[in-house]
Amino acid sequence: MPLFEIEPSWLNVLQDELQQPYMTSLAAFIAGERAQGNSIYPPAELVFNAFWKTPFQKVQVLIMGQDPYHGAGQAHGLSFSVPKGVPPPPSLQNIFKELSQDLQVPPATHGCLLQWAEQGVMMLNALLTVRKGEPMSHQGKGWEKFTDAVVRKLCEREDPVIFVLWGKAAQEKCRLEGENISYSRHYFLKAPHPSPMSAHQGFFNSKPFSKVNELLAKQGKPPINWALE
């Protein structure tokens, strides 16, 4: 039985990584956390939601986040997104403000970004799990190495990917890929993080959504419909 249930196309490209000893240790650590009665987010069946919703060959855009939301009911395996019925956190509210300014998209009535994921926008966190109420509590357990491998596999792909990197952590995560000359076919859109602490330092008016669609048009691909129903 595999350590983790992961979407078949991603399983195919990440097979070697999933068999590394650190992944066995990571799986044991998370199982131990749950066995001790800790609340771990997102729920086990949603840890790899970003992979299930955006298969490998369908990834057009990667929005890199850092850590799942650590409040009850918030995290569902997509960076920045929350399930319908859960109030959008401040960073997501700012993302919606920028979207409205950039493309005049009416404000969303919910914070669930599944419609983006299904169009090829992969929303990946650097860490895929967290303990309730303890941000970054699963740092240094192996997730960083695994998601580095995910970024590397995307960069090795011939079909270009648009990396949307908000904040220093996301930019550092993809820095080596951006500097590798063999990866120059990809696009790297950088701006400050949408957090209330940094959004006014250049996130607002960075126009990431229109820039993504311009880059897709340049490749002869259809635009992302960023409006949420």
ROMAR-919859 format. One record per residue: residue in three letters; x, y, z of N, C-alpha, C in turn. Coordinates in nm, 2 decimals, padded with zeros to 4 digits. Atoms other than C-alpha are relative to their C-alpha. Layout:
ROMAR-919859
 rest n_east n_north   n_up ca_east ca_north  ca_up c_east c_north   c_up
  ala      X       Y      Z       X        Y      Z      X       Y      Z
...
END
This chain:
ROMAR-919859
 rest n_east n_north   n_up ca_east ca_north  ca_up c_east c_north   c_up
  met  00.09  -00.12  00.00   00.00    00.00  00.00  00.09   00.13  00.00
  pro -00.08  -00.12  00.00   00.14    00.34 -00.09  00.00   00.08  00.13
  leu -00.01  -00.08 -00.11   00.25    00.58  00.18 -00.11   00.11  00.00
  phe  00.10  -00.11  00.01   00.02    00.85  00.05 -00.08  -00.03 -00.13
  glu  00.09   00.01  00.12  -00.28    00.85 -00.20  00.02   00.12 -00.08
  ile -00.03  -00.11  00.08  -00.18    01.07 -00.48 -00.05  -00.02 -00.15
  glu  00.06   00.00  00.14  -00.33    01.15 -00.83  00.10  -00.08 -00.09
  pro -00.09   00.09  00.08  -00.20    00.90 -01.09  00.11   00.07 -00.08
  ser -00.10  -00.06  00.08  -00.02    01.14 -01.32  00.11   00.05  00.08
  trp -00.10  -00.04 -00.10   00.16    01.29 -01.02  00.08  -00.12  00.06
  leu -00.06   00.12 -00.06   00.23    00.95 -00.88  00.11  -00.05 -00.10
  asn -00.09   00.05  00.10   00.40    00.86 -01.21  00.13   00.08  00.00
  val -00.12  -00.08  00.01   00.64    01.16 -01.21  00.07   00.01  00.14
  leu -00.06  -00.02 -00.13   00.70    01.15 -00.83  00.03  -00.14  00.07
  gln -00.02   00.13 -00.05   00.74    00.77 -00.79  00.13  -00.02  00.08
  asp -00.13   00.02 -00.07   01.11    00.78 -00.70  00.00   00.08  00.12
  glu  00.00  -00.09 -00.12   01.06    01.07 -00.46 -00.08  -00.06  00.11
  leu  00.08   00.06 -00.10   00.78    00.89 -00.28  00.06  -00.12  00.07
  gln -00.06   00.12 -00.06   01.00    00.59 -00.22  00.13   00.04  00.08
  gln -00.12  -00.04 -00.08   01.28    00.80 -00.05 -00.03  -00.02  00.15
  pro  00.02   00.03 -00.15   01.34    00.72  00.32 -00.06   00.12  00.07
  tyr  00.05  -00.11 -00.08   01.25    01.07  00.43 -00.15   00.01 -00.01
  met  00.15   00.00  00.02   00.89    01.02  00.29 -00.06  -00.11  00.10
  thr  00.05   00.10 -00.10   00.86    00.70  00.51  00.00   00.07  00.14
  ser -00.01  -00.07 -00.13   00.97    00.91  00.81 -00.11   00.10  00.01
  leu  00.10  -00.10 -00.01   00.73    01.19  00.72 -00.14  -00.07  00.02
  ala  00.12   00.08 -00.01   00.44    00.94  00.68 -00.02  -00.05  00.15
  ala  00.01   00.05 -00.14   00.52    00.79  01.02 -00.02   00.12  00.10
  phe  00.01  -00.12 -00.09   00.55    01.14  01.18 -00.15   00.04  00.00
  ile  00.14  -00.04  00.01   00.20    01.24  01.05 -00.09  -00.10  00.07
  ala  00.08   00.10 -00.06   00.05    00.91  01.15  00.01   00.01  00.16
  gly -00.02  -00.02 -00.14   00.20    00.96  01.50 -00.07   00.12  00.06
  glu  00.07  -00.12 -00.05   00.06    01.31  01.53 -00.15  -00.03  00.01
  arg  00.14   00.03 -00.01  -00.29    01.19  01.45 -00.03  -00.11  00.11
  ala  00.02   00.10 -00.10  -00.25    00.88  01.68  00.00   00.06  00.14
  gln  00.00  -00.06 -00.13  -00.17    01.11  01.97 -00.12   00.09  00.03
  gly  00.12  -00.08 -00.02  -00.50    01.29  01.92  00.01   00.14 -00.04
  asn -00.02  -00.14  00.05  -00.36    01.61  01.76 -00.09   00.02 -00.12
  ser  00.08  -00.03  00.12  -00.59    01.78  01.52  00.10   00.05 -00.11
  ile -00.09  -00.03  00.11  -00.40    01.79  01.19 -00.08   00.05 -00.12
  tyr  00.07  -00.05  00.11  -00.51    02.00  00.90  00.09   00.00 -00.12
  pro  00.13   00.04  00.03  -00.61    01.95  00.63 -00.03  -00.15  00.04
  pro  00.03   00.14 -00.03  -00.80    01.62  00.69  00.08  -00.09 -00.10
  ala -00.08   00.09  00.08  -00.61    01.32  00.56 -00.03  -00.01 -00.15
  glu  00.05   00.02  00.13  -00.82    01.28  00.25  00.02   00.12 -00.09
  leu -00.02  -00.12  00.08  -00.74    01.64  00.14  00.14   00.05  00.00
  val -00.14  -00.04 -00.01  -00.37    01.66  00.21  00.06   00.02 -00.15
  phe -00.05  -00.01  00.14  -00.30    01.60 -00.17 -00.11   00.06 -00.09
  asn  00.10  -00.05  00.08  -00.60    01.79 -00.29  00.05   00.08 -00.13
  ala -00.05  -00.08  00.11  -00.39    02.03 -00.51  00.04  -00.09 -00.11
  phe -00.04   00.10  00.11  -00.26    01.72 -00.70 -00.12  -00.06 -00.07
  trp  00.12   00.06  00.06  -00.60    01.56 -00.75 -00.07   00.10 -00.08
  lys  00.08  -00.10  00.07  -00.76    01.88 -00.87  00.08   00.05 -00.12
  thr -00.08  -00.05  00.12  -00.47    01.98 -01.11  00.11  -00.11 -00.03
  pro -00.10   00.11  00.04  -00.30    01.67 -01.27  00.12   00.07 -00.07
  phe -00.13  -00.05  00.04   00.06    01.71 -01.38 -00.01   00.07 -00.14
  gln  00.00  -00.06  00.13   00.00    01.78 -01.75 -00.09   00.11 -00.02
  lys  00.10  -00.11  00.01  -00.28    02.02 -01.68  00.04   00.13  00.07
  val -00.05  -00.12 -00.07  -00.07    02.26 -01.47  00.04   00.11 -00.10
  gln -00.04  -00.12  00.08  -00.06    02.60 -01.64  00.07   00.10  00.08
  val -00.04  -00.10 -00.09   00.00    02.81 -01.34  00.03  -00.07  00.14
  leu -00.02   00.05 -00.14   00.15    02.74 -00.99  00.00   00.12  00.09
  ile  00.00  -00.11 -00.11   00.06    02.97 -00.70  00.05  -00.07  00.12
  met -00.07   00.07 -00.11   00.30    02.88 -00.42 -00.03   00.07  00.13
  gly  00.02  -00.05 -00.14   00.19    02.92 -00.06  00.10  -00.07  00.09
  gln -00.10   00.05 -00.10   00.37    02.83  00.26 -00.04  -00.11  00.09
  asp  00.04   00.08 -00.10   00.17    02.66  00.52 -00.16  -00.01  00.00
  pro  00.14   00.00  00.00  -00.19    02.53  00.54 -00.06   00.09  00.12
  tyr  00.07  -00.07 -00.10  -00.44    02.74  00.74 -00.01  -00.09  00.13
  his  00.00   00.08 -00.13  -00.43    02.62  01.11 -00.12   00.01  00.08
  gly  00.13  -00.01 -00.07  -00.79    02.71  01.21 -00.09  -00.12 -00.04
  ala  00.10   00.11  00.02  -01.07    02.45  01.23 -00.08   00.03 -00.13
  gly  00.08  -00.01  00.12  -01.23    02.39  00.89  00.05   00.08 -00.11
  gln -00.05  -00.09  00.10  -01.01    02.62  00.69  00.08  -00.07 -00.11
  ala -00.09   00.06  00.10  -00.75    02.41  00.52 -00.07  -00.11 -00.08
  his  00.05   00.11  00.08  -00.86    02.19  00.23  00.10  -00.04 -00.11
  gly -00.10   00.05  00.09  -00.53    02.13  00.05  00.04   00.08 -00.12
  leu -00.04  -00.09  00.11  -00.51    02.43 -00.18  00.05   00.13  00.07
  ser -00.05  -00.12 -00.07  -00.29    02.73 -00.09 -00.10   00.11 -00.02
  phe  00.09  -00.12 -00.01  -00.49    03.04  00.01 -00.15  -00.03  00.00
  ser  00.14   00.03  00.02  -00.82    02.87 -00.05 -00.06  -00.06  00.13
  val  00.08   00.06 -00.11  -01.09    02.78  00.21 -00.13  -00.06 -00.06
  pro  00.12   00.05  00.05  -01.40    02.57  00.16 -00.12   00.10  00.01
  lys  00.12  -00.08 -00.01  -01.73    02.73  00.09 -00.06   00.00  00.14
  gly  00.06  -00.02 -00.13  -01.90    02.86  00.40  00.10   00.04  00.11
  val -00.10  -00.04 -00.09  -01.57    02.94  00.57  00.04   00.15 -00.04
  pro -00.04  -00.14  00.04  -01.49    03.32  00.58  00.14   00.01 -00.06
  pro -00.13  -00.02  00.05  -01.20    03.42  00.36  00.10   00.07  00.09
  pro -00.10  -00.06 -00.09  -00.89    03.49  00.57  00.05   00.13 -00.07
  pro -00.04  -00.13  00.05  -00.72    03.84  00.53  00.08  -00.01 -00.13
  ser -00.08   00.01  00.13  -00.47    03.73  00.26 -00.09  -00.02 -00.12
  leu  00.09   00.04  00.11  -00.74    03.58  00.05 -00.09   00.12 -00.03
  gln  00.08  -00.13  00.02  -00.95    03.90  00.10  00.08   00.09 -00.09
  asn -00.08  -00.09  00.08  -00.66    04.10 -00.04  00.02  -00.05 -00.14
  ile -00.01   00.06  00.13  -00.62    03.86 -00.33 -00.12   00.03 -00.08
  phe  00.12  -00.04  00.07  -00.98    03.92 -00.42 -00.01   00.15 -00.03
  lys -00.01  -00.15  00.03  -00.93    04.30 -00.39  00.08   00.03 -00.12
  glu -00.09  -00.02  00.11  -00.64    04.28 -00.63 -00.07  -00.05 -00.13
  leu  00.07   00.05  00.12  -00.84    04.06 -00.87 -00.11   00.09 -00.05
  ser  00.11  -00.10  00.04  -01.13    04.31 -00.87  00.06   00.12 -00.06
  gln -00.07  -00.12  00.06  -00.89    04.60 -00.94  00.06  -00.04 -00.14
  asp -00.08   00.04  00.12  -00.69    04.40 -01.20 -00.10  -00.03 -00.12
  leu  00.09   00.05  00.11  -00.98    04.25 -01.41 -00.14   00.04  00.02
  gln  00.14  -00.04 -00.03  -01.29    04.41 -01.26 -00.09  -00.12  00.02
  val  00.08   00.12 -00.03  -01.40    04.07 -01.15 -00.08   00.03  00.13
  pro  00.08  -00.03 -00.12  -01.69    04.11 -00.90  00.05  -00.08  00.12
  pro -00.04   00.07 -00.12  -01.61    04.01 -00.54 -00.06  -00.13  00.01
  ala  00.06   00.14 -00.02  -01.65    03.64 -00.47 -00.08   00.00  00.13
  thr  00.09   00.02 -00.12  -01.92    03.53 -00.23  00.05  -00.11  00.09
  his -00.06   00.11 -00.08  -01.69    03.25 -00.10  00.15   00.00 -00.02
  gly -00.15   00.00  00.02  -01.32    03.17 -00.07  00.05  -00.13 -00.05
  cys -00.04   00.13  00.05  -01.31    02.83 -00.24  00.05   00.02 -00.14
  leu -00.07  -00.03  00.13  -01.06    02.84 -00.53  00.00  -00.13 -00.09
  leu  00.00   00.13  00.08  -01.14    02.49 -00.67 -00.02   00.03 -00.15
  gln  00.02  -00.03  00.14  -01.26    02.65 -01.00  00.13   00.04 -00.07
  trp -00.13  -00.03  00.06  -00.91    02.79 -01.05  00.08  -00.13 -00.02
  ala -00.08   00.13  00.00  -00.75    02.45 -00.97 -00.04  -00.08 -00.12
  glu  00.06   00.08  00.11  -00.98    02.28 -01.23  00.04   00.05 -00.13
  gln -00.04  -00.06  00.13  -00.86    02.52 -01.50  00.15  -00.01 -00.02
  gly -00.15   00.01  00.01  -00.49    02.44 -01.44  00.08   00.09  00.09
  val -00.07  -00.08 -00.09  -00.40    02.67 -01.16  00.03  -00.09  00.13
  met -00.03   00.08 -00.11  -00.22    02.45 -00.91  00.04   00.09  00.12
  met -00.02  -00.08 -00.12  -00.23    02.60 -00.56  00.07  -00.09  00.11
  leu -00.08   00.09 -00.08   00.05    02.43 -00.37  00.07   00.07  00.12
  asn -00.07  -00.05 -00.11   00.18    02.49 -00.02  00.13  -00.07  00.02
  ala -00.14   00.06 -00.02   00.55    02.43  00.07 -00.01  -00.11  00.10
  leu  00.03   00.11 -00.10   00.42    02.23  00.37 -00.14  -00.04 -00.02
  leu  00.14   00.05  00.03   00.11    02.01  00.33 -00.08  -00.03  00.12
  thr  00.08   00.03 -00.12   00.01    01.96  00.69  00.04   00.10  00.11
  val -00.03  -00.09 -00.11  -00.01    02.16  01.01 -00.08  -00.05  00.12
  arg  00.07   00.03 -00.12  -00.11    02.11  01.37 -00.10   00.11  00.04
  lys  00.10  -00.10 -00.03  -00.42    02.29  01.49  00.06   00.11  00.09
  gly -00.04  -00.12 -00.08  -00.34    02.65  01.61  00.15   00.02  00.01
  glu -00.14  -00.02 -00.01   00.03    02.61  01.55  00.06   00.01 -00.14
  pro -00.05  -00.02  00.13   00.15    02.76  01.23  00.15  -00.05 -00.01
  met -00.13   00.05  00.02   00.46    02.60  01.08  00.05  -00.12  00.09
  ser -00.03   00.11 -00.10   00.44    02.31  01.33  00.05  -00.12 -00.07
  his -00.06   00.11  00.07   00.53    02.06  01.06  00.11   00.04 -00.09
  gln -00.12  -00.04  00.07   00.83    02.25  00.93  00.11  -00.09  00.03
  gly -00.11   00.08 -00.02   01.14    02.05  00.88 -00.02  -00.15  00.02
  lys  00.03   00.14 -00.01   00.97    01.71  00.87  00.01  -00.07 -00.13
  gly -00.02   00.06  00.13   01.02    01.65  00.50 -00.09   00.05 -00.11
  trp  00.09  -00.05  00.11   00.74    01.83  00.32  00.08   00.10 -00.09
  glu -00.07  -00.09  00.08   00.98    02.10  00.20  00.08  -00.07 -00.11
  lys -00.08   00.08  00.10   01.20    01.84  00.02 -00.10  -00.05 -00.10
  phe  00.10   00.06  00.09   00.89    01.68 -00.13 -00.05   00.11 -00.10
  thr  00.05  -00.11  00.08   00.75    02.01 -00.26  00.11   00.06 -00.09
  asp -00.11  -00.04  00.09   01.09    02.11 -00.39  00.01  -00.09 -00.13
  ala  00.00   00.10  00.11   01.07    01.79 -00.60 -00.11   00.03 -00.10
  val  00.11  -00.03  00.09   00.73    01.89 -00.73  00.03   00.12 -00.09
  val -00.04  -00.11  00.08   00.86    02.23 -00.84  00.10  -00.04 -00.11
  arg -00.10   00.05  00.09   01.16    02.06 -01.00 -00.06  -00.07 -00.12
  lys  00.06   00.08  00.11   00.94    01.82 -01.20 -00.08   00.09 -00.09
  leu  00.07  -00.10  00.09   00.73    02.11 -01.33  00.10   00.07 -00.08
  cys -00.10  -00.08  00.07   01.04    02.30 -01.43  00.07  -00.09 -00.11
  glu -00.06   00.09  00.10   01.17    01.99 -01.62 -00.10  -00.02 -00.12
  arg  00.10   00.02  00.10   00.85    01.98 -01.82  00.03   00.10 -00.12
  glu -00.02  -00.08  00.12   00.87    02.11 -02.18 -00.11   00.11 -00.01
  asp  00.11  -00.10  00.01   00.53    02.29 -02.16  00.02   00.10  00.11
  pro -00.03  -00.10 -00.10   00.59    02.62 -01.98 -00.11   00.01  00.11
  val  00.08  -00.02 -00.11   00.45    02.69 -01.64  00.02   00.15  00.05
  ile -00.01  -00.14 -00.05   00.37    03.04 -01.50  00.00  -00.02  00.15
  phe -00.01   00.01 -00.14   00.49    03.05 -01.14 -00.04   00.14  00.06
  val  00.05  -00.12 -00.07   00.31    03.31 -00.92  00.05  -00.01  00.14
  leu -00.07   00.01 -00.12   00.53    03.38 -00.63 -00.02   00.13  00.09
  trp  00.04  -00.11 -00.08   00.39    03.61 -00.36  00.08  -00.01  00.13
  gly -00.07   00.00 -00.12   00.63    03.69 -00.08  00.14  -00.07 -00.01
  lys -00.14   00.05  00.00   00.99    03.60  00.01  00.01  -00.15  00.00
  ala -00.01   00.15 -00.01   00.92    03.24  00.11 -00.03  -00.07 -00.13
  ala  00.03   00.06  00.13   00.76    03.16 -00.22  00.11   00.02 -00.10
  gln -00.11  -00.03  00.10   01.03    03.33 -00.42  00.13  -00.08  00.03
  glu -00.11   00.09 -00.04   01.30    03.15 -00.22 -00.02  -00.14 -00.04
  lys  00.04   00.14  00.03   01.12    02.82 -00.28  00.03  -00.03 -00.15
  cys -00.02   00.02  00.15   01.15    02.87 -00.66  00.12   00.07 -00.05
  arg -00.11  -00.08  00.04   01.47    03.07 -00.67  00.10  -00.08 -00.09
  leu -00.09   00.07  00.08   01.70    02.80 -00.80 -00.05  -00.04 -00.14
  glu  00.07   00.03  00.13   01.45    02.70 -01.07  00.01   00.12 -00.09
  gly  00.00  -00.12  00.08   01.43    03.06 -01.18  00.14   00.04 -00.05
  glu -00.14  -00.03  00.04   01.81    03.09 -01.20  00.06  -00.10 -00.10
  asn -00.05   00.10  00.09   01.86    02.77 -01.40 -00.03   00.03 -00.14
  ile  00.01  -00.04  00.14   01.92    02.86 -01.76 -00.09  -00.10 -00.08
  ser  00.08   00.10  00.08   01.75    02.54 -01.88 -00.14   00.01  00.03
  tyr  00.14  -00.02 -00.04   01.43    02.65 -01.71 -00.05   00.13 -00.05
  ser  00.04  -00.13  00.04   01.41    02.98 -01.90 -00.13   00.00 -00.08
  arg  00.12   00.00  00.07   01.11    02.87 -02.09 -00.12   00.03  00.09
  his  00.11  -00.03 -00.10   00.90    02.92 -01.77 -00.01   00.14  00.03
  tyr  00.02  -00.14 -00.04   00.77    03.24 -01.63 -00.02   00.01  00.15
  phe  00.00  -00.02 -00.14   00.81    03.38 -01.28 -00.05   00.14  00.03
  leu  00.07  -00.13 -00.04   00.57    03.65 -01.16  00.02   00.02  00.15
  lys -00.03  -00.02 -00.14   00.69    03.80 -00.83 -00.06   00.13  00.05
  ala  00.06  -00.12 -00.07   00.52    04.04 -00.58  00.01  -00.03  00.15
  pro  00.01   00.02 -00.14   00.50    04.09 -00.21 -00.12  -00.09  00.04
  his  00.11   00.09 -00.04   00.27    03.86 -00.01 -00.12   00.08  00.02
  pro  00.13  -00.07 -00.01  -00.10    03.95  00.00 -00.04   00.02  00.15
  ser  00.03  -00.02 -00.14  -00.09    03.95  00.38 -00.02   00.15  00.03
  pro  00.02  -00.14 -00.03  -00.22    04.27  00.54  00.13   00.07  00.04
  met -00.13  -00.06 -00.04   00.14    04.33  00.67  00.08   00.04 -00.12
  ser -00.08  -00.03  00.11   00.28    04.35  00.32 -00.07   00.03 -00.13
  ala  00.08  -00.01  00.12   00.00    04.38  00.06  00.02   00.14 -00.06
  his -00.01  -00.13  00.05   00.05    04.76  00.04  00.14   00.04 -00.04
  gln -00.14  -00.02  00.04   00.42    04.72 -00.03  00.03  -00.05 -00.15
  gly -00.02   00.03  00.14   00.36    04.62 -00.39 -00.09  -00.12 -00.05
  phe  00.09   00.10  00.05   00.11    04.33 -00.40 -00.12   00.07 -00.07
  phe  00.10  -00.07  00.07  -00.17    04.57 -00.48  00.05   00.07 -00.12
  asn -00.04  -00.05  00.13  -00.15    04.68 -00.84  00.11  -00.07 -00.07
  ser -00.10   00.08  00.07   00.09    04.40 -00.93 -00.07  -00.07 -00.12
  lys  00.07   00.05  00.11  -00.18    04.27 -01.17  00.04  -00.14 -00.04
  pro -00.05   00.14  00.03  -00.09    03.90 -01.15 -00.10  -00.07 -00.09
  phe  00.10   00.08  00.08  -00.42    03.78 -01.30  00.00   00.03 -00.15
  ser -00.01  -00.04  00.14  -00.41    03.98 -01.62  00.13  -00.04 -00.06
  lys -00.13   00.05  00.05  -00.04    03.90 -01.65  00.00  -00.14 -00.04
  val  00.01   00.14  00.03  -00.11    03.53 -01.63 -00.07  -00.02 -00.13
  asn  00.07   00.02  00.12  -00.37    03.56 -01.90  00.07   00.05 -00.12
  glu -00.08  -00.05  00.11  -00.14    03.76 -02.12  00.10  -00.10 -00.04
  leu -00.10   00.10  00.03   00.13    03.50 -02.09 -00.06  -00.13 -00.06
  leu  00.07   00.11  00.06  -00.12    03.22 -02.17 -00.04   00.03 -00.14
  ala  00.04  -00.04  00.14  -00.24    03.41 -02.48  00.12   00.00 -00.09
  lys -00.12   00.01  00.07   00.12    03.44 -02.58  00.04  -00.14 -00.05
  gln -00.02   00.14  00.03   00.14    03.06 -02.58 -00.11  -00.06 -00.08
  gly  00.12   00.05  00.07  -00.19    03.03 -02.77 -00.09  -00.08  00.08
  lys  00.09   00.08 -00.09  -00.37    02.89 -02.47 -00.11   00.09  00.05
  pro  00.11  -00.08 -00.05  -00.71    03.00 -02.33  00.03   00.06  00.13
  pro -00.02  -00.07 -00.13  -00.72    03.24 -02.04 -00.07  -00.07  00.11
  ile  00.07   00.05 -00.12  -00.81    03.15 -01.69 -00.12   00.09  00.03
  asn  00.12  -00.07 -00.05  -01.16    03.25 -01.59  00.01   00.01  00.15
  trp -00.03  -00.02 -00.14  -01.08    03.40 -01.25 -00.12   00.02  00.08
  ala  00.12  -00.03 -00.07  -01.44    03.48 -01.16 -00.05  -00.13  00.07
  leu  00.05   00.12 -00.08  -01.58    03.24 -00.89 -00.15   00.00  00.01
  glu  00.15   00.01  00.00  -01.94    03.12 -00.91 -00.04  -00.05  00.14
END
